[in-house]
Amino acid sequence: MSGPGSVVQVSVYPVKSLAGRTVREAEVGPAGLVGDRAWTVVDATTGERVTVKTTPQMAEVVATGDDEADTITLTEVLGRPVRLERSGEPQVDAAAVHLVSRSAVARAAQGDVPEGCSADDPRANLLLDLPEGEDERGWVGRTVRIGEVEVAVTRTPKHCLGVYAEVRRPGTVHAGDPVEVLPG
């Protein structure tokens, strides 16, 4: 890497499938950003999970992190009774931290988008600004330091931009933190 990149934006998605909230900083624990995807929307009648794939209007609802208020809003928007349920174990279809660079978003705007991916809303926890020519897809198998946090990049997602990573060293991540790939 020719020099460090930086964190442009930090986002937390308290409720899976809902829009995220941009925050100045977030605590990163062993399982990812604290409070991220902590809740799942469930149909109050059937008990089945409600996702953005089957109910696209969910993506317009911004989760506040107040589960009662979010439940009321969702019930109104979806026109049926739903409840929020603690997600428990992290979802298998995601990793602890989702990193996406501005250059990935720019590539997507030019048509380089994985199938089933929304380039408009990559749902990244961390949006990164990287030096010219740097591509986060080349980080798989490497460790990346983001401020005081270290993550191991594990894979590229099937239907999303960027890369997924597991937390190696927890801490707090802030907008503006330097991002560097560690040697090795």
N, C-alpha and C positions, 0 to 999 in steps of 0.2 A: 504494500500500500504506500503510495507516494507521500502520504501525510495523513493525519487523523481526519476522519469524517466527524460528523456531529449529529446529535439528536435534534430533530426539528420539532417533533411533536410527540407527546406521550398521551396515549388513549387507554381508557379502562372501559370495558364492556360488562357492567354489573350483571346484566341479564342476557343469557345466550340468545342470539338472533335479533336483539334490539340494537338500535344505534348506540354508539359509544359516547363517552364524555371525554373531552380534552382536558387534561390536568397539567399543572406546572411540574409536578413531581409525583412519583408513585413508589411505594415500598415494594421491593421485589423479594418474595420469599422463595423457598425451594420449589414450590409448585407454580411460580409465576407471579404476576402483579397481584398484590393483595386486593381482594374484592372483584377481580376479573372473572367473568362468567361464573359467578357464585350461585346464580339462580337460573332455573329453567322454567319456561312457561308450560303449564299443564292444563288441559281441558278439565274444567271443574266437574263435568258430568262423566266423561269416559276415563279420566286419569291418564290419557295419552299425551305424550309430548307434542307441543305445538311449535313448529319451526318456521323459519322464514322461507324455506323451500316450498312449503304447502300454503303459507299465509304471508305473501310478500309485503302486505301493508305493515307488518311488524317492524320492518326496517326503518319506518318513518318515526317510530316512537323512541324517544331518547330516555333511557333509563336514568332515574334520578338517584337510585341507590336506596330510596325509601320504598320498601317492598309493598306497603299498603297503598301508597299513592300510585306506584307503578301498576299494581293490580287493577285499580279503579280505571286508570287511563286505558290499559289494554282491553278491559272488558268493554269500554265504550268504543274504542277503535275497531275491535274485532266483532263486536255485536253479539258476543256470547260469553257466558261466564268462564273465566279462567282463573287459575291461581298460580302463584310462584312457589316453586319447590327448590330447596337447597340442592345444588348439583352434586354435592358429595365429592366423589373422586373426580379428578380432572377428566374432561371429555376425551374419548379416545381419538376423535378426529382432529384434535388440535394438540399443539405442544404447549409447554409452559409460556413461552414468549414468541410472538410473531413479529419479525422485523421486515420492513419494506423500505427500499430506498426511493428517493425522488426519481432516480433514473429508471427504476422499474415501472413507476407510474407513467413516466414519459414514454417508455417503450410500449406500454399497454395502450397509450393514447394513439400510437402509430400502428396498432394492430397486433402487437406481440403479447397475446393474452392466453393463459392456459384455459382450456375448455371449462365452462361452467363458472368462470371467475368474473367477479364484478370489478372492473378497473376503476369505476367511479368511487367505490368504497372498498378498498382492499382489507378493511377490518384489522389493520395492524395495531399492535400495542405501541410500537416505536417506529416513527417515520424518520428515516435517516437521510442526511445530505452527505454523499460520498465524493471523494476526489474523482476527477475526470477519468473515465475508463475503468473504474472499480465496479464490480458486479457482485452483489452479495450471494448470488447462486454459486460462486466459486469458493464460498466459505465453508461448505459442508465438510465436516470432519475437523474443523478448526475451532479454536477458542477465541472469542471476541470480548474485549473489555469495553464496557460502556460506563464511563464514570467509574464508580467503585464496584460495579457489578460485573461479574464474568459469566458468560454463557457459552455453552458448547453447541455449535450449529449442527443439527442432526440431519435435516433433510429439507428438500423443497416441497411445498404443499402441492397436492394434485390439482386443486381448483382455485388456487390463490396465487397472488404475486408474492415475491420475497422468499424468506426462509423461516423455518421453525427452529427453535433452540431450547435447550434445557438449561436450568440455572446451575452454575457451578459455585459461584460465590454470591450470596444474597446481599442486598443493600438497598440504597435509594437511588433511583434514576431520575434525572432532571432534564427538562428541555435545555439544550445548549451543551450537555455533557459531551466530551470527546469520545469518539468511537474508533478503536484500533484493533486490528487482527494481530494476535500474539504470535511470535515465532514458534515454529514446531509444527 
